[in-house]
Amino acid sequence: MGLFYVKGEKIYDFEKNRYQSYNKMENKLDLKIIDIKSSIKINDIKILSDDKAQVKLREIVSYKWLCKNDNPRTIKPNSSEMGIDHKIGLVQRHN
């Protein structure tokens, strides 16, 4: 994770804890998540300097779920989506 995200930033903490958050959601709502997909839409790119940029993007997370007592063989899964807005700073590192 440290290769792609800066430790301590909101996006790092979000990604680090993403699946734990899904597990908490399952337990809190008494669900079983059976499939998760994510897509990204870039809304804006702002060049700040020769080696820095800021990207605003929206992530759409789609997941299919069942109630915990549902039989996946006989019940069609429900589906839901949620949008998450991110603002990310990019820094080019010279090697």
Residue pairs with C-beta under 8 A, 6 or more apart in sequence:
1 12
1 15
1 16
2 12
5 11
5 12
5 15
6 12
11 86
11 88
14 84
22 33
22 36
22 63
25 31
25 33
26 32
26 33
26 65
30 67
30 68
31 65
31 66
31 67
31 68
32 65
32 66
32 67
32 68
32 70
33 63
33 64
33 65
34 64
34 65
34 66
34 72
34 77
35 63
35 64
35 77
36 61
36 62
36 63
37 61
37 62
37 63
38 59
38 60
38 61
38 62
39 59
39 60
39 62
40 57
40 58
40 59
40 60
41 57
41 58
41 59
41 60
42 55
42 56
42 57
43 56
43 57
43 58
44 55
44 56
45 53
45 54
45 55
45 56
46 53
46 54
46 55
46 56
47 53
48 54
50 92
51 91
51 92
51 94
52 89
52 90
52 91
52 92
53 89
53 90
54 87
54 88
54 89
54 90
55 86
55 87
55 88
55 90
56 85
56 86
56 87
56 88
57 85
57 86
57 88
58 83
58 84
58 85
58 86
59 83
59 84
59 85
59 86
60 81
60 82
60 83
61 81
61 82
61 83
61 84
62 79
62 80
62 81
63 79
63 80
63 81
64 77
64 78
64 79
65 77
65 78
65 79
65 80
66 72
66 75
66 77
66 78
